[in-house]
Amino acid sequence: MIKIGDFSKLSQVSVQALRYYDELGLLKPVEVDRFTGYRYYSASQLPRLNRILALKDLGFSLEKIAQTLEEGVSPEQLRGMLRLRQAEQQQRVAEEQERLARIEVRLRQIETEDTMSNYDVVLKKVEPLRVASIRDIIPAYSQQGQLWSELYAYLGQHRLTPGGPCLTVYHDEGYKERDVDAEVCQPVGGGQPSEGRVKVYNLPGVETMACVIHHGPFTTISEAYTALTQWIEANGYRMIGPDREVVLQPPAQSSSQTDPNTVTEIQFPVEKA
């Protein structure tokens, strides 16, 4: 029998790790002195330890390794496990490469402009949202007031409580000087049906949404749009659907376009180009 310290040197595995493997039931000592508590191992346990280390190196959790060693796996099962790990690692490498590309874009921006951007773009998943909405062609982006008045009159009539920040969805493919296809939306709960011009439905979720926060009046929101569209192009993405403006902090006066305390999140659904 081999003392745990000697077995540690022989296997190149720390004493702490061996004790932890013992606690998990991965590698039990062949004997534990009942008086001193010393653990003793055998050279015949080295193949099992090497199997544990090999599976750990491939990225399997210790819990999964314990299950594998306890139940045993066929070559076909092991092949399937390894293929799954391969796919997971490939995905992780791809994500890290994308992160590296974003870092390089930010570095080029700083070197070119010698300043930090006021806008930080993040990618996130947006879940489906139950909304009451009205969609219409409006003269300009700033002229949504009538649609909102009509929508909130419906909410008041049916005693519906807003379920989150309101938002506007712009359905045009690009920027328009006039005749804007806009849909004003208010998240709601419950099962209130559509009525007249008000449509109640689940606004689809988006797997990858490029988002930026604009802290300032609506009159300067174009700066955030410019920063976001430049980021999308520079990082190899493309827009694949209507953009959204989510009003996180509305202006003090509902119709104000100049309140500097307004906070808006601009969202563009994107995919890799």
N, C-alpha and C positions, 0 to 999 in steps of 0.2 A: 504493500500500500504506500501511497505517496501523500505527504502532508500537503495542505492546500497551498502553502507558499512555494513549495517545490513544483507542484502541479501548475501553478501560475507561471513560473519561469519556463517550464517545459512547453507550455501551450501558448505563451506570450499573451495571456489573457489576465487582466488584473484580478486581484483577490476580491475586490469589491464586486466586479462583474460576476465572478463565480458564485459569490454569496447570493447575488440577485437572481442568477439562473436557478439556484437551489430554491429560493423562495417561490419562484414561478413554476417550479416543477420541471424545468427544462433539463437540468443536469443535477441529479441528486448525488451526493457523495456515496461511496460504497459503504462507508461506515462513519458514524459520529461518536466520538468518545463520550460516554454518558457522564463522566466525571468532569472532564475539562471542556467539553463542547467542541473539541478540535475536529475538523472535517478531514477525511482521508479519501483519496481518489485512486483510480487504477489507470494504468496506461491503456487498457482496453476501452476506456471512455473517450479517448482522443478522437476516434472517427466520428462519434456523435457530436462532440464539441465542434469539430471542423465543419460538420453539416450545419450546425446552428450558425456558425460564423459565415459560412458561404451564403446561406439564405438571408441572413441579416445584411450582408454586403449587397445583395440583389434588391434590398429595399423592403423586405417583408417585415412586418411587425413581430415582436417577440410573442405576442398572443397568437398570431397566425402560425408562427413557427412551432409553438407548443402544440397547437391543434394538428398541424401536419405530422409532427413526429409521433403524436399519440395515436392518431387514426391511421397513419400510413397513407401514401398516395401512390397511384399507378403512374407509369411513365407518361401516359396520356393526360392524366390530371395535372402532373407537374408541368407538362408542355403548355397546357392551357393557362396555368398560373403564371408561367414565365411570359407568355404572349400578352397577358393582361398587364403585367408589370412593364413590359416593353412599350405598350401603347401609352401607359401612364407616364413613363419617363420621356417618351417622344413628345407628349403634350407639354410636359414641364419644360423641356428644352425649347420648344417653340415659344412658350410664354416668356421664358427668359431672354430669348433672342429678340422678341418684340419689345421687352422692357429695355434692353440694351439699345435698340434702335431709337426709342423715345428719349433716352438719355443723350444720345448723339445729336438728335434734333434740337434738344434744349441747349446743349453746349454750343451748337452752331448759331442758335438764336442769340445767345448771350454774347458770343464773340462778334457777331455782325452788328448788333444793336448796342452792345456795351451796357445793357440794362436788363433787369428782370421784368418779365411780362406781368401785368396786373391780373392776368387770367390764367388759372391752372385748370387744365382739362382732365377729367377723369372718365374712365369707362365703367359702366355698371349695367346690371340687368334691371329692367323695369317690369314689375308685375302687372297683370291686367288690372283694370280699374273700372269699377261701376260708376258711370257718370250719367247725368242729365245734360243734354247738349242741344244747341241750336246752330245749324250751319247755314251760311248765306254768303253772298258776294257783297262785300262792303267797299266803299270808295277808297279807303286807305287803311293802313294798319292801325292808326290811332283812332279810327272811328268805329269802335266796337260797342260804344255805350248803349245803343238801342238794343243790341242783342243781349247784353247782360241784363238790362232792365226787364226785358221780356222773360228771360230765363229765371231771374229771381222772383218775378211775379208768380211764375208757375210754382217755384219752391214754396213761397209763402202760402199760396192757395192750398197746397197739399201738405203743408206743415212738415216739409222735409228739412232736416238739419244737414248742413254741409258736412261731408265726411273727410275733408282735407283741403289743401290749397287748390284754388281754381286754376285753370289753365286754358290756353288757346292753342288749337292745332291748326297749322297752316298747310293747306292741301296743294298749293301751287308748287311746281317743280323748282322754281327759282324765285328770286326777288321780283316784285312787281310794283310799279309806281302807282297803279290804281287797279280797281276791280279785283280785290284780294279775296280768295276763297278761304274764309276763316270759319272755324268751329269753336265756339266758346263752350267750355265744359266745367261742370261742378261735380266733384265726387259726391255720391250719395249712398245711403244704405237702403235696405228694404227692397221690396219688389214693385215699386210704383210703375205703372205702365206708361208707355209713350202716349203723348196727347198733343194733337195739333202739330205745331212746328217743333215741339220738344221731343227729342228722342232719348229714351233711357235704354242704355245698353252697356256691354262690357267693352271698354276701350282696350284694344289688344295690347298685350305686353310686348316688350322688345328685349331680345336676348343681349344685344350689345348697343348701349346708348352712350354717345359721346356727349358729355355735359360740362357746362361752365356756369359759374355764378356771376351775375352782374349786380353789383351793389351801387345803385344810382338811379337817376330818373329814366323813364322810357325814352326820352329824347336823345340819350346817349347810348342806347342799347346796341346800336350798330357796331360799336367798338368791340363788344363781346362777340357778336356774330362774325366779325372779321377775324378775331383771334381764333375762334372755334373752327371756322372753315379753313384757315391756314394750317391749323394743327392737323385737321383731318387729312388734308392733302400731303403735308410733310411726313406724316407717319404711315402713309400707304393705305389709307382707308377711303371708302366712298360712301356717300349718303344713299340710303335705300328706301326712304319713306318720308312722310310729312314730319316737319320739325314741330316742336312744342315749346311753348313758353309757360312755365309754371311760376305763378306769383307766390313766393314764399312769404313775403311781407308786403302787403298792398300799400299803396299811397294813402296818406291820411284822408284825402278827399278822393272818392272813388274815380272821378273823371280826370284827376290830375296826371299830367304827363311830365311834370317837372319836380316831383317830390324826390329829394336826394336820398331819402331813407328807404326807398323802395328796393326790395331784393327779389330778383328774378333768376330762375334757372332756365337756361336754354338747352334743349335736348335735341340731338340729331341721331336717328337710328343709322348705324353704320355696319359695314362689313369690310373685310380685307379686300383690297383691290386686286 
